[in-house]
């Protein structure tokens, strides 16, 4: 493994196909993450809204440490995960 991994949070909705895609993608890579269902938990929704000036529920959004990724491509997501999971990705 690379450097110590920051917490990875996936803000989304269980019913959203894009959110499901990221969950399956990270599960397939065995990347640990916390799923934050913004439709079922108002605290998660508030936290996500705070990340955007417009205050909207822009999901899926991933947080890798301090980096915010809004609907990233696989390539972009891997760029941010690789330093922490060099051996496994």
C-alpha positions as CSV (number, residue, x, y, z in Angstrom):
1,X,0.0,0.0,0.0
2,X,1.0,3.6,-0.5
3,X,0.6,6.5,1.8
4,X,-2.0,6.3,4.7
5,X,-5.4,6.6,3.0
6,X,-7.6,9.5,3.8
7,X,-11.3,8.8,4.4
8,X,-13.2,8.3,1.2
9,X,-16.8,9.4,1.2
10,X,-19.4,8.8,-1.5
11,X,-22.3,11.2,-1.3
12,X,-25.3,9.9,-3.3
13,X,-28.5,8.0,-3.3
14,X,-29.0,4.3,-3.3
15,X,-31.6,4.6,-6.1
16,X,-29.1,6.6,-8.4
17,X,-27.5,4.5,-11.1
18,X,-24.4,6.6,-11.1
19,X,-24.0,6.3,-7.3
20,X,-24.4,2.5,-7.7
21,X,-21.8,2.5,-10.4
22,X,-19.2,4.1,-8.1
23,X,-20.1,1.8,-5.3
24,X,-19.6,-1.2,-7.6
25,X,-16.4,0.2,-9.0
26,X,-14.8,0.9,-5.6
27,X,-16.0,-2.5,-4.2
28,X,-14.4,-4.2,-7.2
29,X,-11.1,-2.5,-6.3
30,X,-11.6,-3.3,-2.6
31,X,-11.3,0.4,-1.8
32,X,-12.8,1.3,1.6
33,X,-15.3,4.1,1.5
34,X,-18.2,5.5,3.5
35,X,-21.5,5.7,1.6
36,X,-23.5,8.8,2.6
37,X,-27.1,8.4,1.4
38,X,-28.2,12.1,1.1
39,X,-31.9,11.1,0.5
40,X,-32.1,9.1,3.7
41,X,-30.0,11.2,6.0
42,X,-30.5,14.9,6.3
43,X,-27.1,15.4,8.1
44,X,-25.4,13.9,5.0
45,X,-27.5,16.1,2.7
46,X,-26.4,19.2,4.7
47,X,-22.8,18.2,4.6
48,X,-23.0,17.7,0.8
49,X,-24.8,21.0,0.3
50,X,-22.0,22.7,2.3
51,X,-19.5,21.6,-0.4
52,X,-21.2,23.6,-3.1
53,X,-21.8,27.3,-3.4
54,X,-25.2,26.7,-4.9
55,X,-26.3,24.6,-1.9
56,X,-27.7,21.9,-4.2
57,X,-27.5,18.1,-3.7
58,X,-24.9,17.5,-6.5
59,X,-24.5,13.8,-6.4
60,X,-22.7,11.6,-6.8
61,X,-19.8,13.4,-5.2
62,X,-16.7,11.7,-3.9
63,X,-14.4,13.1,-1.3
64,X,-10.9,11.7,-1.1
65,X,-9.5,13.5,1.9
66,X,-9.8,17.2,1.0
67,X,-10.4,16.6,-2.7
68,X,-14.0,16.9,-4.0
69,X,-14.8,14.9,-7.2
70,X,-18.2,15.5,-8.8
71,X,-19.2,12.6,-11.0
72,X,-15.5,11.8,-12.0
73,X,-14.4,9.6,-14.8
74,X,-12.7,6.3,-13.9
75,X,-9.4,7.8,-15.0
76,X,-9.8,10.9,-12.7
77,X,-11.0,8.8,-9.7
78,X,-8.0,6.4,-10.1
79,X,-5.6,9.4,-10.3
80,X,-6.8,10.3,-6.7
81,X,-6.9,6.7,-5.4
82,X,-3.6,5.4,-6.8
83,X,-1.3,7.1,-4.3
84,X,-3.1,5.2,-1.6
85,X,-3.7,1.9,-3.3
86,X,-0.7,1.5,-5.6
87,X,-0.4,-2.2,-5.0
88,X,-4.0,-3.1,-5.3
89,X,-5.3,-1.0,-8.2
